[in-house]
Amino acid sequence: MSLNRPAIPAILPIDDDDYPFPVPERALKNPNGLLALGGSLRPRRLLSAYRQGIFPWYSEGQPVLWWSPDPRLVLFPEKIIVRRSLAKAIRNRGFEVTIDRAFTRVLRACAEPRPDQDGTWITAEIFDAYTLLHYNGLAHSFETWLDGELVGGLYGVSLGKVFFGESMFSKTSDASKVAFVKAVEWLKSWGYELVDCQVTTEHLLSLGAEEISRSRFCALLSQYVNETVSPDAWLRSEHG
């Protein structure tokens, strides 16, 4: 065991949101990326985490766990892949995609247990924390509708020219992919440079996401999270 790598993650105080995170390079290798535990989910702590390439992910009954995995899955907006079958679904199936029309409904849908999961990581605490970020204009949702019914969507956090994707859901085939494709199209048009997808899934790889090293990801963050897009970008979009 390296003397420079802690055997356990750092512990953050719950009452001091300015207490620093360890540098991401000190995250554990097993489990991959576990960096710290504890602290709060107040906006100051959350935004500090995202700016450093760190995100919370834990289950009910656990302390807040903070992660910075290596490698990191990202999508460069210009590299999105829209296969023929998906393009056909976007054109012909009557989907409508909106922005921030149903943020809390998207969170609730994302929180529903999946067939291969026993529970959900979107706890009541997570729900409240990201709803507060949404009210402050920092968290956003993209919704897919079919015949007036919410059938898919995703949500995440926006800082500078980076969108940090958090979770997505689908109640009918292609609905989450449609939301993702439209989200990336809008983000690209507004000048966003990077979409953080966090951890690798075949679903996201099929859409053009790729793995990069944590060090490269953090370098990109240091460049892009301090840049600005038009302050009314989210208001000028063509969503319904």
N, C-alpha and C positions, 0 to 999 in steps of 0.2 A: 504494500500500500504506500502511495506517495505521501510524503510528509506534508506536501503542499495542498493536499486534497482532504477536506474534512470528512470524517466517517459519518457524520450526521448533518442534516441541513441546519442553517442558521435559524435562530428563533427571534421573531420580531415582536416588540412590545405592542400591545393593543391600543395604548393610549398616546403613542407618539408616531404620527404618520410621516414625520421627517426623519425618523431613524433609517439609516441607509440600508439598502439591499446589499448583499455581497455582489461582487462583480459576476456576471453570468458564467464566466470561465470556471468558477468554483462550484458549479452545479454538479451533482452526483452523476456518475455514469450509469449506476443501477440503483433505483430506477432512473432512466435517462432523463436528465434535465431537472430533477428535484433540487431546488435551490434554497428554499426557506419555508418556514411554517409560522403561523400566527399572524399578528397584526390585524388590521381592519380592512373593510371593503369600502371605506369612505373615498370620495372622489380624489382627494389629494394622493392617497396611497395608490389607488388604481392607476391614475395617470402617470405617476412616477414609475410604476411597474412597466406599463406599456412603452414608455419612452426608452426603457432599457432592454426591451425585448423579453419581458417577463409577464406571465399571465397566471391568474388563479384557476385552479382546477382541483376539486375535491368532492367528496361525497358527504351526505348528511351524517352528522355525528363525528366528523373529523374536524380538526382545526383547519383554517385556511391553508392550503398548500400552494406554493408558488413555483412555477416551472420556467425553464429556458432550455428546451431540448436541442440537441445537436445530432443530426442535421435539422434544419428548419424547412418546412414546406412553405413555399411562396408562389405567387403568380405575378409575373410582370404583365400588366394589362394588355400590352401589344402582342403577347404570345398566347392568348386564349385560343383554344381549339373548339370549334363548333362543328361537330360531325354532321353529315348529311341528314341523318335521321332526326337529330335534335333541331337542326335548322327547319326541317319540314314541320316538326311539332310546333315550333315557335310561329311559323307562318299560318298553319292550317287548323290548329286545335282550339283556337278561340281564347287562349290565355291572355289575361291582362296583368301587367306588372305595375305596381305602385310603390311609392316610397313614403315611409313614416305614416301610413294611414292606419295601421293596426299593430303598433309596436308591442304592446303588452300581450296581444293575442298571439303574435309570433313567438314571444318568450314562452308563453304557456304551452304552445304546440311543440316547441323545441324541448320543453321539459318533460313531455310525456315519455314514459319508458319505451325503449326500442325492443323489438323481439329478442335481441341477443343480450339484453341488459336486465339486471335485477332492479335497478333504480335509476335515478337521474342525478347528474352533477349540478343541475340548475336548481339549487335549493331556494328556499324563501329568501335567504340572505342575498344570494346572487340576484334573484329576481328584483328585489328592492334596490340593490346597488346599481344595476344597469338601467332600471327605470329612472332613477335619479339622474344618471348620466344622460339619458335620453331627454329628460326635461331641461337639462343644461345644454342641449344641442351637440352632445359629444357621442352619443350612441344612436344608431339608425337601423331601420329595418327596411327590407325589400319584400313585398308581398306578391304572391301569384294567386290570381283569382280565376275561377272558371264558373261561368253562369252565376256570378254573384257570390260564390262560395270561396272562402279562403282555403286553398288546397296546397300551398307551399310557401316557403319563404326562408329568409335568413336575417341575422342581425349581427352587428359588430360595432366597433369603436373607430372613430375617425380622429386622427391627429396629423396635422400638417398634410402631407401628400401621401399618407399611408392609411389604408383601411385594414383594421385588424378583424378578420372574420372570426366569429365566436361559435355559432351553431346554425344549422339549417334543418328544415323538416320538409317532408313531402307526404301528401295524402293521396296522390295519384301519380302515375308514371310521368317522369320528366319535370314535375312541377318545381322542385328545388333547383334543378339544372337551369330551367328557364329563368328563375329569379337570379341565379348566379350570373348567367350570361348577360342579362340586362343590367345587373348591378355593375359588372365590369365595364360594359359599354358606357354607362353614365360616368363612372369614376374616371375612365380614360378621357372622356370628353371634357371633364373638369380639370384635368391636369394631374391626377393621381399617378404616382410612379410605382406603387407596390401594394399588393394585397397579401397580408399575412394569413396563411392557412394553418399555421401551428404545426400539426402533426400529419403524417402521411396517410392518405387513404386512396384506394384505387379510384374512387368516385372523383376526387379532385385531380388526380394524375391524368385521368381521361379528358379533363377540361383544360389541360395545359400547365397545371401546377408542376413545380420542380423542387427538388431538394437542393439547398445550398448550405454551406457551413454556418455555424452560429456566428463565427467571427465576421463573415461577410455580411450576414443579416444585420448584426449590430452596427457595422460600418454604414450600411445603407440607411438604417434608422437614424444614425447621428446626422446624416445629410438631409433626409427627407422630412423628419417630424418637425423640424423647425422652419420649413418652407410653408408658404401659404397658397391656398386656392382662393377663388372668389368667395367672399363671405356669404353671398347669397346663392352659392352653387346648388345647395339642396333645395332652395326655394324656386330656382329657375328651371328645374328639371321638368320633363314632359309628363310626369306621372299624373294619374287622374285624381 
